[in-house]
């Protein structure tokens, strides 16, 4: 009986020891895996701007490709969590990796080279092609689209994709600037001699000062150089490099600007319309 009890105790001790050794090995392996993964963590520069998805949302267009003979036109759009390529070639959700560094995504990209050589090659390529520095890398956008649009690399305000030796640089498409004066051309078919009215414009402002500021900012350069930057509150005449200019107030509710150029005359009449908004008419006359 004593021998049986002794044998059972010995068996339990052996099983416990084996289990402890197994747990210790498992913990060591996990630590080694974490240590190995840590070399691929993206170092966070405290002075660098954090990854901002809001700034990336919008439409992007191809600016330059390393394959000059490639006639394909690529553009894509990033929404809250959706990637759309060329209006529907690929429409997929995406994920953002801001944890791993660039080495993690690049290793093995250039065959038969060490990781150090790969990074040097990539650094030279990106700078020579697009003047982009590797230290601006912020993360990778990944989605289930066919290469090369399975990964988009974020370098500050620039997005890159590459695959099979082709590198493409995308920049955000600028939205057309909204003109604050809405204009309607005079299309009555009459000649300039018979009708000098060129167009009528209205803006969503009800004060002369604010409307004139918009008018000045939206004017072409050849006019802007002859206009006063600030609206005078009294009648004023002055001579610019290209024109003789006069500002005349009529009963304080109408402003007329005359511009006498060598090649003709421009004049503008500002007033409040029936909706209490500032409107102006542009007249162009020939010499």
ZIHU-V880905 format. One line per field, one symbol per residue. ss: DSSP state (H for helix, E for strand, - for the rest). phi: phi as a letter, one per 30 degrees, with the letter a starting at -180 (. if undefined). psi: psi as a letter, one per 30 degrees, with the letter a starting at -180 (. if undefined). A space follows every 50 residues. Layout:
ss->???
phi->???
psi->???
This chain:
ss->-HHHHHHHHHHHHHHHHHHHHHHHHHHHHHHHHHHHHH--E--------- --HHHH-EEEEEEEE---------EEEE---EEEE----EEEEEEEE--E -HHHHH--------HHHHHHHHHHHHHHHH---HHHEEEEEEE------- EEEEE--EEEEEE--EEEEEEE--------EEEEE-----------EEEE EEE----HHHHHHHHHHH--HHHH-----------EEEE---EEEEEEEE ---EEEEEEEE--EEEEEEEEE-----EEEEEEEEE-
phi->.ddddddddddddddddddddddddddddddddddddddcdddcddcddd dbdedcdkcbbdcabdcdddcdccabbccebbcbchhkebbbdbbccccd ddeedcejdcdibdddddddddeddddddbhccddcdblbccaccdeccd bbccbicccbbaahiccbccbddddeddddcccbddcdidddddbddcab bbbdbbbdddddddeddcddeddedccddcdddbeabaccdcacbbcbcc hibbbbccbccdclbcbbbcacddcicdbbcccbbdd
psi->eeeeeeeeeeeeeeeeeeeeeeeeeeeeeeeeeeeefffgkjkjkfflkl kjeeffkakklkekkfjffjfkkkllkkaegkkjkhhfekjllllkjgek leeeffkfejkhlleeeeeeeeeeeeeeeghkkffgkfakkklilkkghf kkkjicgkkkkkkhfkkkkklkkkkkkkkfkkkkkjhffllfefjfkelk kklhlgkeeeeeeeeeefklefeefflkekkkflkkkljaeflkkkkkkj gggkkkjkjjlegakkkkjklkafgglkllkkkkkl.
